[in-house]
Amino acid sequence: MSNGEKLATDVYIPAFGLIPNSSYIPRKYLNENGFAMVDEYLRVKGLKNVWAIGDVADIEPPQYKVTDTQSAHLAKNIILLLADKALIPYKVVARMCTRRFQLPFDMS
Ligand SMILES: Cc1cc2nc3c(=O)[nH]c(=O)nc-3n(C[C@H](O)[C@H](O)[C@H](O)COP(=O)(O)OP(=O)(O)OC[C@H]3O[C@@H](n4cnc5c(N)ncnc54)[C@H](O)[C@@H]3O)c2cc1C
């Protein structure tokens, strides 16, 4: 558990988007676990004006709050982009499993 407590269980079924729905994205833009690889501006690496946020992006865990923060940040950056101004890097709040796909619990 997040407080260090251990909870023994026979079965645990995570049901919150551990596998991204990204089959429509060309493979070269995905990491080995199928998440879209983004840079510090949430822009898909290798593309100029394509962005990925939320569950499909490889930058933070798949959670609503994270998606909300990313979407607000991206909206601001698109306004800056349209005004031909410098973009603001996104600050990762909740670094976790999606880049390396480590589960947030002990399966041993
Ligand atoms: C059971 C469950 C419980 C959860 N509980 C929590 C929680 O307690 N707290 C929390 O923070 N997060 C929770 N989450 C995670 C949270 O729901 C997600 O992180 C959040 O919805 C991600 O938003 P998103 O916009 O990235 O993706 P989504 O909300 O999945 O939106 C993606 C949209 O794209 C559409 N789409 C997919 N493919 C295509 C396509 N090819 N063409 C057009 N449209 C397409 C989908 O239909 C969908 O409407 C939970 C998720 C699940 C499944």
The ligand as an SDF file (V2000), in Angstrom:
LIG
                    3D

 53 58  0  0  0  0  0  0  0  0999 V2000
  -12.2890    1.2680  -13.8760 C   0  0  0  0  0  0  0  0  0  0  0  0
  -11.4270    2.5110  -13.8260 C   0  0  0  0  0  0  0  0  0  0  0  0
  -11.2870    3.2030  -12.6450 C   0  0  0  0  0  0  0  0  0  0  0  0
  -10.4970    4.3550  -12.5820 C   0  0  0  0  0  0  0  0  0  0  0  0
  -10.3830    5.0220  -11.4090 N   0  0  0  0  0  0  0  0  0  0  0  0
   -9.6320    6.1230  -11.3290 C   0  0  0  0  0  0  0  0  0  0  0  0
   -9.5210    6.8440  -10.1220 C   0  0  0  0  0  0  0  0  0  0  0  0
  -10.1080    6.4940   -9.0970 O   0  0  0  0  0  0  0  0  0  0  0  0
   -8.7300    7.9500  -10.0890 N   0  0  0  0  0  0  0  0  0  0  0  0
   -8.0560    8.3750  -11.1870 C   0  0  0  0  0  0  0  0  0  0  0  0
   -7.3570    9.3980  -11.1150 O   0  0  0  0  0  0  0  0  0  0  0  0
   -8.1400    7.7110  -12.3710 N   0  0  0  0  0  0  0  0  0  0  0  0
   -8.9070    6.6070  -12.4680 C   0  0  0  0  0  0  0  0  0  0  0  0
   -9.0050    5.9170  -13.6320 N   0  0  0  0  0  0  0  0  0  0  0  0
   -8.2060    6.3930  -14.7730 C   0  0  0  0  0  0  0  0  0  0  0  0
   -8.8790    7.5250  -15.5040 C   0  0  0  0  0  0  0  0  0  0  0  0
  -10.1760    7.1250  -15.9010 O   0  0  0  0  0  0  0  0  0  0  0  0
   -8.0230    7.8060  -16.7480 C   0  0  0  0  0  0  0  0  0  0  0  0
   -6.6950    8.1100  -16.3490 O   0  0  0  0  0  0  0  0  0  0  0  0
   -8.5350    8.9590  -17.5820 C   0  0  0  0  0  0  0  0  0  0  0  0
   -9.8590    8.7090  -17.9990 O   0  0  0  0  0  0  0  0  0  0  0  0
   -7.6340    9.1410  -18.8180 C   0  0  0  0  0  0  0  0  0  0  0  0
   -8.2050   10.0620  -19.6840 O   0  0  0  0  0  0  0  0  0  0  0  0
   -7.8310    9.9860  -21.2040 P   0  0  0  0  0  0  0  0  0  0  0  0
   -8.5470   11.1380  -21.8430 O   0  0  0  0  0  0  0  0  0  0  0  0
   -6.3660    9.8680  -21.3840 O   0  0  0  0  0  0  0  0  0  0  0  0
   -8.4270    8.6120  -21.7490 O   0  0  0  0  0  0  0  0  0  0  0  0
   -9.9460    8.1470  -21.8330 P   0  0  0  0  0  0  0  0  0  0  0  0
  -10.7750    8.7330  -20.7350 O   0  0  0  0  0  0  0  0  0  0  0  0
   -9.8740    6.6490  -21.9470 O   0  0  0  0  0  0  0  0  0  0  0  0
  -10.4570    8.7830  -23.1890 O   0  0  0  0  0  0  0  0  0  0  0  0
   -9.9890    8.3270  -24.4320 C   0  0  0  0  0  0  0  0  0  0  0  0
  -11.1300    8.4900  -25.4340 C   0  0  0  0  0  0  0  0  0  0  0  0
  -10.6410    8.2170  -26.7440 O   0  0  0  0  0  0  0  0  0  0  0  0
  -11.5690    7.3930  -27.4050 C   0  0  0  0  0  0  0  0  0  0  0  0
  -10.8410    6.6470  -28.4350 N   0  0  0  0  0  0  0  0  0  0  0  0
  -10.0100    5.6000  -28.2470 C   0  0  0  0  0  0  0  0  0  0  0  0
   -9.5130    5.1880  -29.4380 N   0  0  0  0  0  0  0  0  0  0  0  0
  -10.0430    6.0160  -30.3660 C   0  0  0  0  0  0  0  0  0  0  0  0
   -9.9020    6.1060  -31.7760 C   0  0  0  0  0  0  0  0  0  0  0  0
   -9.1110    5.2700  -32.4570 N   0  0  0  0  0  0  0  0  0  0  0  0
  -10.5870    7.0750  -32.4040 N   0  0  0  0  0  0  0  0  0  0  0  0
  -11.3670    7.9400  -31.7220 C   0  0  0  0  0  0  0  0  0  0  0  0
  -11.5280    7.8970  -30.3890 N   0  0  0  0  0  0  0  0  0  0  0  0
  -10.8700    6.9490  -29.7220 C   0  0  0  0  0  0  0  0  0  0  0  0
  -12.1750    6.5230  -26.3250 C   0  0  0  0  0  0  0  0  0  0  0  0
  -13.4380    6.0210  -26.7050 O   0  0  0  0  0  0  0  0  0  0  0  0
  -12.2940    7.5170  -25.1750 C   0  0  0  0  0  0  0  0  0  0  0  0
  -13.5010    8.2230  -25.1920 O   0  0  0  0  0  0  0  0  0  0  0  0
   -9.8160    4.8000  -13.7250 C   0  0  0  0  0  0  0  0  0  0  0  0
   -9.9720    4.0930  -14.9390 C   0  0  0  0  0  0  0  0  0  0  0  0
  -10.7570    2.9620  -14.9810 C   0  0  0  0  0  0  0  0  0  0  0  0
  -10.9070    2.2170  -16.2870 C   0  0  0  0  0  0  0  0  0  0  0  0
  1  2  1  0
  2  3  1  0
  2 52  2  0
  3  4  2  0
  4  5  1  0
  4 50  1  0
  5  6  2  0
  6  7  1  0
  6 13  1  0
  7  8  2  0
  7  9  1  0
  9 10  1  0
 10 11  2  0
 10 12  1  0
 12 13  2  0
 13 14  1  0
 14 15  1  0
 14 50  1  0
 15 16  1  0
 16 17  1  0
 16 18  1  0
 18 19  1  0
 18 20  1  0
 20 21  1  0
 20 22  1  0
 22 23  1  0
 23 24  1  0
 24 25  2  0
 24 26  1  0
 24 27  1  0
 27 28  1  0
 28 29  2  0
 28 30  1  0
 28 31  1  0
 31 32  1  0
 32 33  1  0
 33 34  1  0
 33 48  1  0
 34 35  1  0
 35 36  1  0
 35 46  1  0
 36 37  1  0
 36 45  1  0
 37 38  2  0
 38 39  1  0
 39 40  1  0
 39 45  2  0
 40 41  1  0
 40 42  2  0
 42 43  1  0
 43 44  2  0
 44 45  1  0
 46 47  1  0
 46 48  1  0
 48 49  1  0
 50 51  2  0
 51 52  1  0
 52 53  1  0
M  END
$$$$
